[in-house]
C-alpha cells in the first residue's frame, strides 16, 4: 500500500478483522456439518452422506419404510433406540430391497446386512450392543464399500462417546 498512513492502517485493520471473523465462523460451520436429517458415514472406502428420516418412537420404528415403492438413492431411515440392545428387523410389508447397517452407541457399524428381501418375515439380527440401525437402498453398502468398522456421524449420537463426533 502506498496511500495515506491512516488509510493503510484502517485497511490492514479491516483485513485482520475479516480474517478473525472467518476463523471464528469455521468451528460453527464444522458443527453445522451435522444435521438431524443427515447421516455421514466414513471408512477406508471413503465417505458418503445420506438424507434420512428419523424413526425414534415405537410407532415410527414399527412403521419404518413399509409400503413405500421407492426411495431416492442417497436417502434412508435412521432408527434410534434409547440404549444399546439386541436389534432384529424384518421386511413384512416392505416393498423395496434394503441394506441394514447395525450401529453401536459410539457410531461404529457392527454389522451390515446386504439386500434384505422385500416381504420376508425372517428376522434380520444385528447382534447385541446396537443402538442405531440405518436402512439404505439395497446393494448400496456393497457398491460404496460400507463395511464393519465404518463410522457414522449424527447429532443424536452421544457426542462424548462418538468415534466421529459432530464437533
Residue, then its C-alpha position, 0 to 999 in steps of 0.5 A: x500500500x502506498x496511500x495515506x498512513x491512516x488509510x493503510x492502517x484502517x485497511x490492514x485493520x479491516x483485513x485482520x478483522x475479516x480474517x478473525x471473523x472467518x476463523x471464528x465462523x469455521x468451528x460453527x460451520x464444522x458443527x453445522x456439518x451435522x444435521x438431524x436429517x443427515x447421516x455421514x458415514x466414513x471408512x477406508x472406502x471413503x465417505x458418503x452422506x445420506x438424507x434420512x428420516x428419523x424413526x425414534x418412537x415405537x410407532x415410527x420404528x414399527x412403521x419404518x419404510x413399509x409400503x413405500x415403492x421407492x426411495x431416492x438413492x442417497x436417502x434412508x431411515x435412521x432408527x434410534x433406540x434409547x440404549x444399546x440392545x439386541x436389534x432384529x428387523x424384518x421386511x413384512x410389508x416392505x416393498x423395496x430391497x434394503x441394506x441394514x447397517x447395525x450401529x453401536x452407541x459410539x457410531x461404529x457399524x457392527x454389522x451390515x446386512x446386504x439386500x434384505x428381501x422385500x416381504x420376508x418375515x425372517x428376522x434380520x439380527x444385528x447382534x447385541x450392543x446396537x443402538x442405531x440401525x440405518x436402512x439404505x437402498x439395497x446393494x448400496x453398502x456393497x457398491x460404496x464399500x460400507x463395511x464393519x468398522x465404518x463410522x457414522x456421524x449424527x447429532x443424536x449420537x452421544x457426542x462424548x462417546x462418538x468415534x466421529x463426533x459432530x464437533 
